């Protein structure tokens, strides 16, 4: 019997790469000490707008999971492999930056061996729950009527952007497994239905949504003195932006073979970007206020430095993961030649 080869959607690879780059930008803006949550200066508002463009990163990554996994076979071994990867990079990154800083913290090193138990990567902790429920979620798409599926997903989204958004649905602004499950279902629904919306409208939703959020942030600063609830993953505006970008990128047609190979290769390495950039030691002790110096610069220079700095960090993290895969491949190749 001939096996039908699944055609790869390279627009989804772009979405995955983009989401991880956005994570780096977000961390640089927030933990890097750029954003001031009570300032109405022009520069700060520009940085807030950039943050509003990148805040979709988590939602987008979860949407991609649903888009890709709804039609794939579930294998529990994938979770074990991913878990081991998380532990590996947690330990290696902690040791690496301790060496770089010339300090040693035994407590932090011990904690790095238990990233899940100590919730060092909130997204992965939530993803564990999501991953274990994927067979049930996918079964729903396979056996339930389309009308029932759509109604349930719509109800979950509406609850999340209303009751959940104001904090009364245990969603903690989207930092929960429940929210990842909701985004998975939306991503899977998009894959099944393949809604067609003109690209220009999708881009307007994305960039316009960031502008609406910025207006809300300005009003919050004016009324209560600081930005309050606009930076939440279950914000109705951020959800609309996230879905718009997924739809836009999933319909992109990439035909150049070299570009396709490059996108596939980079996409496979992107999760390590989050594991390094979100490492507790790096996030708390290295990244903290590392970009605060741009507050003294003009807006144009500041934005350029944030984007270039984030790009260099992203490429460095990708490069580190690439080196690891090369070493791992050579070890496997060498062991396969050993005979008893």
Secondary structure, DSSP 8 states (H G I E B T S, - for coil): ---------HHHHHHHHHHHHHHHHHHHHHTTT---TT---HHHHHHHHHHHHHTTHHHHHHHHHHHHHTTS---HHHHHHHHHHHHHHHHHHHHHHHHHHT---HHHHHHHTTTTTTTSSHHHHHHHHHHHHHHHHHHHHHHS-HHHHHHHHHHHHHHIIIIITTT-SS-GGG-SHHHHHHHHHHHHHHHHH-----HHHHHHHHHHHHHHHHHHHHHHHHHHSS--SSS-TT-HHHHHHHHHHHHHHHT-----HHHHHHHHHHHTTTHHHHHHHT-HHIIIIISTTTTGGGGGS-HHHHHHHHHHHHHHHHHHHHHHHHHHHHHHHHHHHHHHT---
